[in-house]
Amino acid sequence: MPDSNVRIRLASPDLGEEEWEAVRRVLRSGVLTNGAENEAFAQEFADRHQARFGVTFCTGTAALNAMLLAEGIGPGDEVIVPSMTFVATATSVCHVGATPVFADIDPRTFNLDPASVAARITQATRAVMTVHYAGQPGDLDGLARVCAEAGVPLLEDAAQAAGAEYRGRPVGAFGRSAMFSFTPAKNITTGEGGMVLTNDPGIAERLKLLRNHGQSGLYQHESLGYNWRLTEMQAAIGRVQLRKLDGILRRKQLVAGSLTRRLTGLPGLTTPHQAPDARGTWALYTCLLPGIRDHVLADLLDQGVEARIYFPPVHRQPVFAERDGGSGLAAALPVTEAVAQAMLSLPVHHRLTEAEVAEIADAVTVAVGRATASPNAPAQLMPVGAPADRRSHI
């Protein structure tokens, strides 16, 4: 947790009287679950992302699990995922009994590299799950080609990407299904919560059964299911938040642009890359600071500016290190390893004032100056080339 001297936070949820009134309306109705708010939120969110069906879930992790189960993925199957992501992308694969296979990333966008994915496909591969890092879509055309050639579905972990676009189309309908998350650090929030979008009516129906004990009618249980329902109060908040999304994204674009203008050219720092065919959500503002990242992080916290490493690679987490048995994932994921040693995310939320943006940039400039002037000269970011041929899995 950040210490008490932090003045500028990484995230700031936009919650106000509209959300309070939405919750009051639900409480007055007496319908607290399985009601009209969930149905409306799901449809409105699906419409916003040009998908046919939306299914709400209590958490993004539950939504990931359901998305995999709806594909029939289970023991003996493999799902290709990035390691540069929150751990739930990979652990959800484990929860359904399958095996996550880690592929490497593009060194600029930090999203899955289609060539690395192609090198890891086997007869056991049942899906490829791409993550839109920081809300910026990766090479969806390249990944779609790889998946089509292999005959496996493309799934989207779009946890950070509500409102993102690729080649002018919203993410969420490029793969067979896509998961979105609504935790407080996301651009819109329901506290906890998730959503799966799909254009496949069969998948949508399976998702609904999985969410509610496999129940097709009152006490009619067609299949094994879970209690993964989102409450009506949360769905009502989500509907209000969705109406704010475009304004939040416009403001974050301005904040990110201002940060980039102020930080571009600072020796030792590389600002985030924006792919020309994608419009991200600026869920994160992640810079590269090879050799000096840890010094800069500590300095920023001392100055009262919250910063964080998003994300420590999943394959380095103890749960996967223990399963891996020392098979050499670091050697198989050279780009992930290099980026992980240099990345640092700065505040970019939509409530930042221009004065606060200037303060962040000034703090970074000071921290970088101190780090590069230290006796320990910064190392260069290790060269990143073609992904290794070795398959990376637990």
Salt bridges, closest charged atoms under 4 A:
ASP14 OD1 - LYS244 NZ 3.19
ASP14 OD2 - HIS350 NE2 3.14
ASP14 OD1 - ARG351 NH2 3.30
GLU17 OE2 - ARG24 NH1 2.74
GLU19 OE2 - LYS244 NZ 2.78
GLU21 OE1 - ARG24 NH1 3.53
GLU21 OE2 - ARG28 NH2 2.63
GLU37 OE2 - ARG25 NH2 2.83
GLU37 OE1 - ARG239 NH1 3.08
GLU44 OE2 - ARG239 NH2 2.77
GLU71 OE1 - ARG176 NH2 2.85
ASP77 OD2 - ARG126 NH1 3.19
GLU78 OE1 - ARG391 NH2 2.70
ASP141 OD2 - ARG167 NE 2.62
GLU156 OE1 - HIS132 NE2 2.87
GLU165 OE2 - ARG279 NH2 3.60
ASP246 OD1 - ARG48 NH2 2.72
ASP277 OD2 - ARG167 NH2 3.41
ASP294 OD1 - ARG293 NE 2.62
ASP299 OD1 - ARG370 NH1 2.84
GLU306 OE2 - ARG308 NH2 2.91
GLU337 OE2 - HIS315 NE2 2.57
GLU337 OE1 - ARG316 NH2 2.75
GLU354 OE2 - ARG262 NH2 2.90
GLU359 OE2 - ARG7 NH1 2.41
